[in-house]
Amino acid sequence: MITRNRMRLPVVAVEAVVCPKGEAAIDGGRLSTLFTYDARDPFAVTLTLTGYGVDWVLARTLLADGVNAGAGEGDVYVCPDVHGKPVVAVTLFGDTGTLILRFSRSDIERVLDAMERIVPEGSESGRIDWSREFGWLVSGGEAA
């Protein structure tokens, strides 16, 4: 579903590899996910592991940059396939292990195109309610 201000696109990871800390990797098979984008938070995209209720929020630019070259630090790393296949890997690092999701490049490009239609790249800061954000900061992070 894509509206003027929001996107929710289901995307199936063509492969998932679960790497629990200290244990052998497990083939997770295909994994259903949901990419959500909201114009009110234009710098972020949420990746939901459907069926598990797990959300990962990552930078829109991280996802875009990772289509062509490795990108990311910390909990998320995105990169194209090292063998030149039309695949983009999204690696999620957690406290109990790592999850590697491989998506078709065309699916990730479809997600990026949908975000571009909602908020063109470079115009994100114009969509932020700066008064609300400032209120959140001065209140110590409490809801404004």
N, C-alpha and C positions, 0 to 999 in steps of 0.2 A: 504494500500500500504506500503510495506517495501522494501527499497533499502539498499545498502551498508552503506549509511550515514544518512538515514532519515526514519522515520516511521510516517505514518498517519493512525490511526486505528479508524474507527467509532465504538462507543460502546453506546448501549442504557441503560440509567439508568432505572432499573426496577421500581424505584419509586423516585419521587421528592416531597419534601415538602418545600414550600415557607413560610417563617416566617417574614412578614414585621414587622418592629419595631413598637411596641405599638398596634398591631392588631393580630387577631386570625390567626393561621396557615392555609394554603391553600394547598389542595392536588393538586400537579402539574402533577400527572399521570406519564406516562413514558416520558422520555426526551432524545432526541438524543444529543449525545456529540461526540467530536472528540479528541483523544489523539494524540499529535504531539511531536515527539522527533527528535532532530537534533544533530549529532555528534559534531558540532561546539560549542554547548552549552551543554556538556555532563552531567552536574549536574542537569539540569532542564527538566521538561516535561510540556507541555502546555495542559490544558483542555479547550476546546472551547465548549460553549453552542450553538450548531448549531441552526440557526434560530433566534438567539438573538444577534450574533456578540460579545459575551462576552468571553474574554479569562482570564483564571487564570493560572499563572505560579507557579508551585510548585516544590519542591526538589524531585528528583528521589528517594532519600533514604526515604523521608517522605512517599511516596506512597508505597514503599517496606516494610517499617517498620509497616505501618498501616494495612497491611494484617493480621498480627498476634497479634498485640497489639495496643492500642491507641497511636497515635503519632501526634505531631504538637503543635505549639504555634502561636498565632497571628491570621492571616486570614484564615488558613486552618487547619483542624483536620481530620485525617483519622483513622478509627478503624473497627475491625471486628464486626459482629453482636453480641450483648450481649446475645442472646438466642442460639448461636451456629449455626445459619443458615449459609449457604455458601454465605454470603453477606458481602460486604465491604462498609461502609458509608464514603462518602467524604463530609465534612461540610465546606461550604464557608461562611465566615463572611464578610459582607459589611457594608457600612455606612447606608444603608436604610433597612437592614434586613439580614436574614440568609437563605441560601439554603442548604438543606440536600439532597444529591444524594446517592441512594443505587444502587450499581452495583453487578452483580454476581461475586463471588470470581474468578471463572474461567476466566471471561473477564479481570479482573485486572491482573491476573497471565499471561494471553496472552499478555497484554501490557508490563508487566515487562520482559517476555521472549524475546519479540521483541527488547526491549532496550538492553538487555544482549547480543543478537546476534550482535547488531551494535557496542556497546562499552561495553566490559565486566566490571562488577563491580570491582572497584579498579584501573582501568586503565584510568579513566576519565581525570585526570590532564595531561596525556600525549597527549590528543587530543586538548588541548587549545592552541591557538596562543598567547603565552605570550607577544610577541612583540606588537601585536595589542592591547591587554588588557592594557599593560603598557602605550602605546601611548594614549589610551582612558583616563586613570587616570591622566596623566600629562597634558592633554589638558583640564582638568576640566570637563570631561564627554562629550565633543564634539566628533563627529565622527572623527576617525583617518584617 
